[in-house]
Amino acid sequence: GNQAVALQGSIITSNDDANFGTGTVTLGADSVFNTGAGAGNISVQALTGAFDLAVTGGTGTFAVATTTNITDLTLNATGGSTFAGNVTINDLIMAAATSAVTLQGAANTFAAAVDFANTGGTITFGNEAGDQSTFDTGVAFGGNQAIALQGSIITTNDTADFGTGTMTLGADSVITTGAGAGNIAIGALAGAFDLAVTGGTGTLAVATTTNITDLTLNATGGSTFAGNVTINDLIVTAAANAVTLQGAANTFVAAVDFANTAGTITFGDANTDQSTFNGGLTVSGNQATALQGTITTSDDTVNFGTGAMTLGAASTVTTGSGAVTFGGTVNLGQTLAVNSTGATVFSAAVGGTTPLTSLITNAGGSVSLQNVTTTGVQTYGDATAALNGGTYTTTNNNFTVSGAATITADTTVNTNTDVGNISFASIANGAAFDLALTSGTGTVAASGAVSVTDLTLNTTGGSTFGGSVTVNDLIVTAAANAVTLNGSANTFAAQVDFANTAGTITLGNATSDQSTFDAGVSFSGNQAVALQGSIITTNDTADLGT
């Protein structure tokens, strides 16, 4: 007859259905529905009343066609429970045997902390993007079952712990725990839809994989992804705080901008980890970055902003033809390799606080540097290299510039006291700047032309210049050892003194070679001189020593 039902007490069947029709069931006292341990289904049109209801359906199902508005609801229906309308209750109490729970209402509200303890069946929230489930005291998933989300899950500054089950998005969805310290924990994320997360001062943590479309982060307490992240776009707002990507293989299709204005951005937790940004990577929030592993783009730009970078393991940035910019300092004792045929720019000191192990760039493109300290090699394979002043130091290891170098400020290269060679292809002067080279027992070599203001040589391994040297002053210290000038037209504006106390000074390797000393030349170190070609002064003394 589909009439209203007033219930105070228990309704029991022996494994048979209990169908309450289309009338509303109103509780007048704490009550019970129980269809036994078998396949007795329970069907209710609507539930109301300020009392509690306990439901046991055996292997049968429990279904409410419209609204549920009571105090506490306990579910033991192992065949699953479905709520087609809004659920407004104090507490939803889930037994381990409850199985699937489906909340299809547009606006569900739970006053007490809810724990989905069911150990079987999927928990489904909503059936369209606008649906909301609000848990005023937080929500937990102690049964660790799968979750299907379509719409929003909201808490009031309380934790949302989704257990270890996979959350699958069925529509664009939202998880928000308010402006307070409500943490969000998810086992895994899947589904070809977008998710926006707001955690207030709370954190977001995804324990395994994240494979959705777009992910928007507003969790100011920081976000950590322990497994692989495979998404179209990661949208990091100014309030997002720290972001940590620990997956071994992260992939982002769209251009990603870390706009967070607080918190470190961490890429990887091992040198084998890789994050691929197929649309490029920007850190516009200029926060600190921690790099462990590889960052790769498909010919797209990487700009780490002006925040400081620390290396936690040997790391690589590979961008094809995309430019790479390190706007802040780079530190910690690891090797950094940058592979780009575009422009690679280091705008601040590298290894200034804690030396890197090595700094290596590949062939092609350009590199711009200032103040680099490594314990191991510095190898710059780019077609051009700008040394923008400062000091470039290794600990008895090689310093190599394979392309054309330009000095844009006074510059020193020092490979320490032992075997560390210094090698240039060619050196040009951006303006009136000096270059000082110290290589211990290592050698100094420039295969092409050298043009700077003052050039200081301090290496016991000897110095060789294959192209013409054009400088104001060549300063050869007592420790400089052999000096070889094989250029066809060397020019020195100031008076030059070869003060080296060991090693031969070789001037030219062909009869047509010329070395012009406009203010004269002396050899106070009194070392042997090998001359092939001409020594020229402009009315000035040439004292070849003893």
FENZI-V992896 format. One line per field, one symbol per residue. phi: phi as a letter, one per 40 degrees, with the letter a starting at -180 (. if undefined). psi: psi as a letter, one per 40 degrees, with the letter a starting at -180 (. if undefined). Layout:
BEGIN
phi = ???
psi = ???
END
This chain:
BEGIN
phi = .fccbbbbhbbbbcgbcbbcgbcccbcbadbbbabgcccccbbbcabahcacbbbbbfccbbbbcbcbbbcbbbbbccchbbbcbcbbacbbbbcdccgcbbbbccacbbcccbbccdbagccbbgbacccbbbbcbhabbccfccbbbbhbbbbbgbcbbcgbcccbcbadbbbbbgcccccbbbcabahcbcbbbbbfccbbbbcbcbbbcbbbbbccchbbbcbcbbacbbbbcdccgcbbbbccacbbcccbbccdcagcbbbgbacccbbbbcbgbbbccfccbbbbhbbbbcgbcbbcgcccbbbcadbbbbbgcccbbbcbcbagcbcbbbbacccbbbcbcbgccbdccabbbccggbbbbafbbbcbcbbbcccbbbccggbbbbbgbcbbbcbccbcbadbbbbbgcbcacbbbcabbbcacbbbbbbbfccbbabcbcbbbcbbbbaaccgbbbcbcbbacbbbbccccgcbbbcccacbbcccbbccdcagccbbgbacccbbbbcbgabbccfccbbbbhbbbbbgbcbbcgb
psi = efiihhhgaihhigfiihheaeihhhheihihhhfaeafhihhhdihiifiihhhhebeiihhhdbihgacihhheheeihhhdahhgichhhhidedaihhheidgihhdihhhgeheiiihhhieideiihhgdeiiigdefiihhhhaihhigfiihheaeihhhheihihhhfaeafhihhhdihiifiihhhhebeiihhhdbihgacihhheheeihhhdahhgidhhhhidedaihhheidgihhdihhhgeheiiihhhieieeihhhgeeihigeefiiihhhahhiigfiihheaeiihiheihihhhebeiihhgeaihiigihhhhhheahhhheiiheddhiidihhiiiiaiihihghhidaihhheidihhhfiahhhigfiihhhdahihheihihhheaeahhihhidihihdagiihhhhfbeiihhhdaihhachhhhgheeihhhdahhhidhhhhidedaihhheieghhhdihhhgeheiiihhhieideihhhgdeiiigeefiihhhhaihhigfiihhea.
END
